[in-house]
Amino acid sequence: MNLKIALFGIAREIVGQPVLEVSAPEGQSAQGLLHDLHARYPELARLTSLAVAVNNEYAADDTLLQERDEIALIPPVSGG
C-alpha cells in the first residue's frame, strides 16, 4: 500500500520535503513504519522522540495503518 506522511519541524528538515510517500506492506503498524523510516533516514532515529499521528490522533505502536489514513510525524517540541 502507498502511504502519504506529513512531516513537521526537524523531521521535515531531515527528510528534505514536507510530505513523504512510501510503499508499505498491508498491515503495517505505526511502530513498523517508524522502524522503516529510521532505516531510510538514520537522523530520524537520533531524535529523542518522534510520534506518529493517524487521522489527527496520536497512534499507539500497534496501530495498523491503512492506505487512506492521514499520517503525520510529530518531532519533539520545545517551548517556554
C-alpha positions in Angstrom: 0.0 0.0 0.0 1.1 3.6 -0.5 1.2 6.0 2.4 1.5 9.7 2.5 3.2 11.1 5.6 3.1 14.8 6.6 6.4 15.9 8.1 6.8 18.7 10.6 9.7 20.6 12.2 13.1 18.8 12.3 11.6 15.7 10.7 10.8 17.8 7.6 14.3 19.2 7.6 15.9 15.8 7.9 13.8 14.3 5.0 14.0 17.5 3.0 10.4 17.7 2.0 7.0 18.4 3.7 5.3 15.2 2.5 6.8 11.7 2.1 5.2 9.0 0.0 6.3 5.4 0.9 5.2 2.0 0.0 4.4 -0.3 3.0 3.1 -3.8 3.3 -0.6 -4.3 4.2 -1.0 -4.5 8.0 2.0 -2.2 8.6 1.9 -0.8 12.2 2.9 2.7 13.3 5.9 1.2 15.0 6.9 -0.7 11.8 6.6 2.5 9.8 8.9 4.3 12.3 11.4 1.4 12.1 11.4 1.6 8.3 11.8 5.4 8.3 14.7 5.1 10.8 16.5 2.7 8.4 15.9 5.0 5.5 16.7 8.3 7.3 19.1 7.4 10.2 19.0 11.0 11.5 15.3 10.5 12.5 16.5 7.7 14.9 18.6 10.3 16.7 15.6 12.3 17.8 14.6 12.0 21.5 11.1 11.2 20.4 9.1 11.0 17.2 5.4 10.5 17.5 3.1 9.1 14.8 -0.3 10.6 14.4 -3.0 8.8 12.4 -6.2 10.7 11.5 -5.4 13.5 13.9 -4.8 11.3 16.9 -1.5 10.1 18.4 -1.1 6.4 17.4 -0.1 3.6 19.6 2.8 1.4 18.4 0.4 -1.4 17.4 -2.0 0.9 15.4 -2.4 -0.7 12.0 -2.1 1.8 9.1 -4.5 2.0 6.1 -3.8 3.5 2.7 -6.3 6.3 3.2 -5.1 7.3 6.7 -3.8 10.8 7.3 -0.4 10.1 8.8 2.0 12.7 10.3 5.4 12.5 12.1 5.5 14.8 15.0 9.0 15.6 16.4 9.8 16.8 19.9 8.8 20.4 20.5 10.2 22.8 22.9 8.7 25.9 24.4 8.8 28.1 27.3 
